[in-house]
Amino acid sequence: MSAKARAACYRRLDAVRHRRRKWEYVRSHPPVSPAVRGARYRLPQPGENRGVTASNQPAPPLRRIAHLDMDAFYASVELLRYPQLKGLPVVIGGGRRKVDEAIRDLPEGSTLADIPVDAFPRLKDYVGRGVITTATYPARQFGIGSAMGLMKAAKLCPQALILPVDFDEYRKYSRQFKQIILDIAPVMQDRGVDEVYIDFTDVPGGQREGGRVLARLIQKTIFDATGLTCSIGVAPNKLIAKMASEFDKPNGISIVHEGDLQTRIWPLPVRKVNGIGPKADEKLQRFGLRTVGDIAAKERDWLIANFGKATGAWMHEVSWGRDDRPVETESEPVSMSRETTFERNLHAVRDRAELGAIFTHLCEKVAEDLQRKGYVGKTIGIKLRYDDFKIATRDQTIDRFTADGKAIRQTAGQCLKRVPLERPLRLIGVRVGALVRVDSPEATSPATSPTRARTTPDAAAATASLF
């Protein structure tokens, strides 16, 4: 961004800040007579006590929203079981293999912490199609990251150790750290297995040092109870808080105020904005917009003209740090799903038994998820990824809500009959949508006529189902 453009941005930011301060100050005062309006509605001057208004009413607290992100969560959970691997490059990915079971065959009286480091499998010996779920920070120094193929990672760091994914263990720790947060700050929005938003605004200590005191308490309480570290960003809204949580990883706390926008947010690459993906980034780069500040320097109308009404207006708002989204404690899931990527390509005919067992297991795990969380659904679907990376999905709506594994398996099997199965498969998944609470009126109402599954030309050429 040129010096002239940056100066223009600063002037606009100052004007916005002044208008916002004036609006908030006026809003906090009751109407008064015109004779005293001028005296009572002036903005606070430097050095004045801003915590009390002229009418002796305390000003509303500043909005303080936190984003908490567990540090290399899956890898950190594994290091609790295998403390001898701390400080070493370790990747988590792929399914459990024979070698993983072999190292757990311990002599009587031994623990997992007693397994020698040399006994763990190395990444250089891995052969398969698995991808990395996460990696320890020493492994990340070699350029290894989440969603990278394990074979590709082996070229970057062949000496790295590899551990299989254990989602049941990760979910156990996820539930534990979230309950700790709720005991301290009850307004929390679940954003996945390893991250949450928290509203600090009205929590005792949430305003002290911009939220640092409360963030430090949460951080310490989680560590004392679980041995896991997390990074927390505290800001005026969810948008900036999420960016801030990445500033000082691992085990860091970052506090961002509204006045820090141009110094801490504008220099960031546009991809740091949650919602700007690879395609939008590529288009922004073509226009020479590489940082958040570059977007802020563009007029709103220009962004709308080049990115569309909704996206352009959204880009303008986020580049100026505006985000009024609340921390939602009761957001309902739209669907639940399970999927798995195979270590090798599997064929519906040659590997029918293996595929059938995997498919049944996925249906059972989705059913367990629904039952544990108290939901039922009636739209059941499948997802396949072929060896050429093309994806096929099918779904079917049944006449009543269910969380039963057998019912899910039966309907998902019907969906399989409507897709081509001649090509080998890399991935298979099962999804249950149209969710409602198990105790809701919809879930207990009489069955309705099912929506017919849409037929496609592919169905005529489909080979035999896995069932």
Secondary structure by P-SEA (a helix, b strand, c coil): ccaaaaaaaaaaaaaaaaaaaaaaaaaaccccccccccccccccccccccccccccccccccbbbbbbbccaaaaaaaaaaccccccccccccccccaaaaaaaccccccccccccccccccccccccbbbbcccccccccccccccccaaaaaaacccbbbbbbbaaaaaaaaaaaaaaaaacccccccccccccccccccccccccccaaaaaaaaaaaaaaaccccbbbbbcccaaaaaaaaaccccbbbbbbcccccccccccccccccccccaaaaaaaaaaccccaaaaaaccaaaaaacccaaaaaaaaaaaaccccccccccccccccbbbbbbccccccccaaaaaaaaaaaaaaaaaaaaaaacccccccbbbbbccccbbbbbbbbcccccccaaaaaaaaaaaaaaccccccccccccccccccccccccccccccccccccccccccccccccc
